[in-house]
Amino acid sequence: MLETYGIAVPQASTAETPSEAAEAVATLDGQAVIKAQVLTGGRGKAGGVRVVDSVEQAKEAAAEILAMRIKGMAVKCVMIAKRLDIRAEYYAGITIDRRAKSVILILSTAGGMDIEETASQEPQKIRRFVMAGPAVPHRTLSEWLSPIFADEAILNQATRTVKNLYRLFREKDCSLVEINPLVVTAQGQLIGADAKIVFDDSGIPRHPDIARLRNPEEYTTEELQAKEAGLSFVSLDGEIGCMVNGAGLAMATMDGIKLAGGTVANFLDVGGSSDPQKVINAMRILLRNEKLKVILVNIFGGITRCDDIAKGILTAQEQLDIKAPLVIRLIGTNEQEGLDMLRKAGMVVTRNMTEAIRNAVECARGGARS
């Protein structure tokens, strides 16, 4: 994608076996870098990036990397990239600065593996430039970049690179485009040696080419099922399963659980429709979590009617044989009907959110899932 937008990158290919890696390195005269292709950072420090000087070294290194797990992720593929004679490394990233209410360019002369530490310990090495409007004037950007890139030839390349990065960022609906490191070679070329792009999920429907790049391993089974069911769901590591209507209330519920000393198992927004089947689907997804100790249902009924939520809960109880304790808070449209239905079935419900959260946390502390 960077190459498509006129940004220089190393010659590279991918391989899934040591033999394929050796063949690829042979086309690069034996001088290559072999990189683990996993969806996480820290590959270099984990030993997932190796520099090789021969086809034999490449085959051995690829075999070792393909047998690794990096942060729990199995390495199934490696990238074989042409070695670069690097003379300087930079970090260049474009992202959204919510304080500035603008897209911002972040640039540092301290590119490489420890850019995060640099940002926290030596913030003076990080420069920021507000990218106002759909395009930044070439001269304005060049003047801002000139203290970093003193050589005029490199400065011209840097200006073009940043402008192309910004164009990619806007046209592909990104939330982050970063090159780290952005290197200057001995031949006087500015090259993006490694990169990361984060796309805004809300923009994906406009970009079928990007949608095809999705990796199933990015998502848990629960997240994939939720997507099919039309639910907004994110897996977390806690013990209290949450089913809430509305993203804002869901976030507030999670904050409340954390404040009360509990841990959250997921984010789940069942949306604004009054469809009992959505509740059943949501319950089925929550129950897949083996760590689950309690389910907290927090509904503020507006478009979503409390009686329909109650019907969904009762049907789910019958169909799914829910063993985990349920803590239910209902308030809003048709709340009395919903409360009556659940109380008649012997369930404990409340209109108070704080009380419901406190009960859920106490329930989670009380023992393992029955």
Disulfide bonds with the S-S distance in Angstrom:
none
